[in-house]
Amino acid sequence: MSAATPTMQAIEVSAEMLAFVGQGNPGAQPWPMNPVAFVIDISGFQEPPTFRFHASPTQELLSDSAGLSRILFIVAKDACERLLGAQLNLQCGRAYLLTADFRAIGLAIRDCDLPAAAALPYRLAKCIELLCEIIESERKKLLVPVVGDVGCTLSSHDRDRVACARMMIDERWSEPLTLEQIARHCGINRSKLSRGFRELYATTVAEALSERRLAQARRAILATDLPIGLIGYRSGYQNNASFSRAFGRRFGVSPSELRSGMVV
C-alpha cells in the first residue's frame, strides 16, 4: 500500500489569507472568499524562483504528490487588489519569474527553525512580506512571465543553462557582465543562450540585465540617501546622463523627480 500524501503546514495569516508550507496538499481549513492562489517554487538552486498564479484555485488543482516542497498562498482577490490599487490581471495558470531576492524570504518561511512560539509570528510576517513584494512587483510591471513554461523547444539541459544565466543576472547584476561571460559561466554558447533566453523570457540578455539594474536603482533611490550619480554608477552606467535617459525610458520619470516626490 502506498503512503498517504502528506499535508502541508498551514499558517493562518488573516481572514483573507492562508499560507501553506512544505510537501503534499493543502489542508482542510476554510478558504477566504473569492480566493486566488500563488504557488511559489524556491526549490531549484540552479534556477530562479518562480510562482504560478491561479485565478480560480481548487483543492484538486493545488494538490501535489510529487514530493516537492512548496509555499502556497491562498488569498482573497479583493485583498490583492487593495494592495495593488488596481484590478489583478495576472494570467491564470502562468508561471512568473521572481528575482533572487525573493528566494531569501521564501527560505526564511520554509526553513524557519525558531521555537514554536516565535516561529508562528515570524513566518506570518514573512508571508505577508513575500505577498506584498509580489504584488508590488506586479504594480511596477516588473514581473516576467516564463514564456517557455509550456511548449519550450529547448532540451532540458539547455533550459537549465538558460535558467542559470537568468539567475546570474539576478544575483550579479552590479558586475560588468557581458553575453560572452554569462554564456561561458553557464556552459552554453552565445547563440543558443540568446535564442533560449528569448524563448523562455521573451527578452534579450541585455534587456534583462538592464531591467534588473534599473529596478535595483529605483529601489535605492527610494530607500537610501545615496547620490543619484553613485546609484547610476553602481547600476552599470558610466555617467549620469546615460543613467537618467535609461531610467526615464523605463519608468517615465527622471531619477531626481522620483526622489523629490514629484511622482508616486
C-alpha positions, 0 to 999 in steps of 0.5 A: 500500500502506498503512503498517504500524501502528506499535508502541508503546514498551514499558517493562518495569516488573516481572514483573507489569507492562508499560507501553506508550507512544505510537501503534499496538499493543502489542508482542510481549513476554510478558504477566504472568499473569492480566493486566488492562489500563488504557488511559489517554487524556491526549490531549484538552486540552479534556477530562479524562483518562480510562482504560478498564479491561479485565478480560480484555485481548487483543492484538486488543482493545488494538490501535489504528490510529487514530493516537492516542497512548496509555499502556497498562498491562498488569498482573497482577490479583493485583498490583492487588489487593495494592495495593488490599487488596481484590478489583478490581471495576472494570467491564470495558470502562468508561471512568473519569474521572481528575482533572487531576492525573493528566494531569501524570504521564501527560505526564511518561511520554509526553513524557519527553525525558531521555537514554536512560539516565535516561529508562528509570528515570524513566518506570518510576517514573512508571508505577508512580506513575500505577498506584498513584494509580489504584488508590488512587483506586479504594480511596477510591471516588473514581473516576467512571465516564463514564456517557455513554461509550456511548449519550450523547444529547448532540451532540458539541459539547455533550459537549465543553462538558460535558467542559470544565466537568468539567475546570474543576472539576478544575483550579479547584476552590479558586475560588468557582465557581458553575453560572452561571460554569462554564456561561458559561466553557464556552459552554453554558447552565445547563440543558443543562450540568446535564442533560449533566453528569448524563448523562455523570457521573451527578452534579450540578455541585455534587456534583462540585465538592464531591467534588473539594474534599473529596478535595483536603482529605483529601489535605492533611490527610494530607500537610501540617501545615496547620490543619484550619480553613485546609484547610476554608477553602481547600476552599470552606467558610466555617467549620469546622463546615460543613467537618467535617459535609461531610467526615464525610458523605463519608468517615465520619470527622471531619477531626481523627480522620483526622489523629490516626490514629484511622482508616486 
